[in-house]
Amino acid sequence: MQETLLAALRGRSAFNGRSSERTWLVGILRHKIYDHLRRSSRERAFRQDGNALRNASDEWDNAVFWLHDVAAECQSPSRRMELSELQEALEAAIGKLPRRLGQVFELYQIDEQPSGEICQRLNISESNLWVLLHRARKALKKQLSGWWDGNYSPNV
């Protein structure tokens, strides 16, 4: 987190306002995590040889190895195909939602817009936003219910 804050302070002149500050900071944090995972993956082979941990930071590195495994899994061709298929199914399901529900879901979940900005933009109350998001999620869950177990039909 500290590295993210320092990077944001150093690069604040590069922030051009095309996204929210939160989205910009999350992007910086994501890249910091990727950098950490790349560094720790280089040391992973050494640790797997059974050598003892040397300090507390090594314990942290071991605690986040699962992230490296997940990232590596997402790069496999079969997993990428699954993710691509899920994205296509999600886009199709969003397209079947009533216009307002799809719009709210995309702005909040996909574009990661802050709730206040969405409410202002769509001229709705915050409680209305949460109701619309709940309805969108419920409808998408129903439409995508069979996707994980292979029983998905895009016409549902």
QUIZIMO-V72304 format. One record per run of one state. SS is the DSSP state (A for helix, B for strand, O for the rest). FROM is the first residue (numbers start at 1). TO is the last residue. If there is no record, write none. Layout:
SS_FROM_TO ; SS_FROM_TO
This chain:
O_1_1 ; A_2_10 ; O_11_11 ; A_12_14 ; O_15_20 ; A_21_48 ; O_49_55 ; A_56_63 ; O_64_64 ; A_65_75 ; O_76_76 ; A_77_96 ; O_97_98 ; A_99_110 ; O_111_114 ; A_115_122 ; O_123_125 ; A_126_143 ; O_144_156
